């Protein structure tokens, strides 16, 4: 063992082993995430898993936790009142909406007119719009029922 490894506590062999364990675990998790989405009966699922617009399982969990009517958390937030497959369809369709820069932010938003009531905003008004917030790379951060003005 090198003297530098002893002094710093850094053991390269163990670090490399851990790197490969984490890389393999991350690949497995990403594959499982993709499979999870494919179980839901929604056509065109790849549209919300592209380089320029990407919905992760953690982002979807965040959206559902805060904004899905079947999950009784965060009562002051707007709630989607559509089925989960329909919500995924809307998230997919929002990928085609124009991405606009949010004022004072590095994030973008897309608004989609669903053509039907999809839920209620935080003020209890029925809404037909879905807003999706993404980072600069297109990764979905959150989504909520209503337009950007109804949230902020």
Secondary structure in CASP SS format (residue, H / E / C, confidence):
PFRMAT SS
TARGET T0000
AUTHOR 0000-0000-0000
METHOD secondary structure of the structure
MODEL  1
X C 1.00
X C 1.00
X H 1.00
X H 1.00
X H 1.00
X H 1.00
X H 1.00
X H 1.00
X C 1.00
X C 1.00
X C 1.00
X H 1.00
X H 1.00
X H 1.00
X H 1.00
X H 1.00
X H 1.00
X H 1.00
X H 1.00
X H 1.00
X H 1.00
X H 1.00
X H 1.00
X H 1.00
X H 1.00
X H 1.00
X H 1.00
X H 1.00
X H 1.00
X H 1.00
X H 1.00
X H 1.00
X H 1.00
X H 1.00
X H 1.00
X H 1.00
X H 1.00
X H 1.00
X H 1.00
X C 1.00
X C 1.00
X C 1.00
X C 1.00
X C 1.00
X H 1.00
X H 1.00
X H 1.00
X H 1.00
X E 1.00
X C 1.00
X C 1.00
X C 1.00
X C 1.00
X E 1.00
X C 1.00
X C 1.00
X H 1.00
X H 1.00
X H 1.00
X H 1.00
X H 1.00
X H 1.00
X H 1.00
X H 1.00
X H 1.00
X H 1.00
X H 1.00
X E 1.00
X C 1.00
X C 1.00
X C 1.00
X C 1.00
X C 1.00
X C 1.00
X C 1.00
X C 1.00
X C 1.00
X C 1.00
X E 1.00
X E 1.00
X C 1.00
X C 1.00
X C 1.00
X H 1.00
X H 1.00
X H 1.00
X H 1.00
X H 1.00
X H 1.00
X H 1.00
X H 1.00
X H 1.00
X H 1.00
X H 1.00
X H 1.00
X H 1.00
X C 1.00
X C 1.00
X C 1.00
X E 1.00
X E 1.00
X C 1.00
X C 1.00
X C 1.00
X C 1.00
X C 1.00
X C 1.00
X E 1.00
X E 1.00
X E 1.00
X E 1.00
X E 1.00
X E 1.00
X C 1.00
X C 1.00
X C 1.00
X C 1.00
X C 1.00
X E 1.00
X E 1.00
X C 1.00
X C 1.00
X C 1.00
X C 1.00
X C 1.00
X E 1.00
X E 1.00
X C 1.00
X E 1.00
X E 1.00
X E 1.00
X E 1.00
X E 1.00
X E 1.00
X C 1.00
X C 1.00
X C 1.00
X C 1.00
X E 1.00
X E 1.00
X E 1.00
X E 1.00
X E 1.00
X E 1.00
X E 1.00
X C 1.00
X C 1.00
X H 1.00
X H 1.00
X H 1.00
X H 1.00
X C 1.00
END
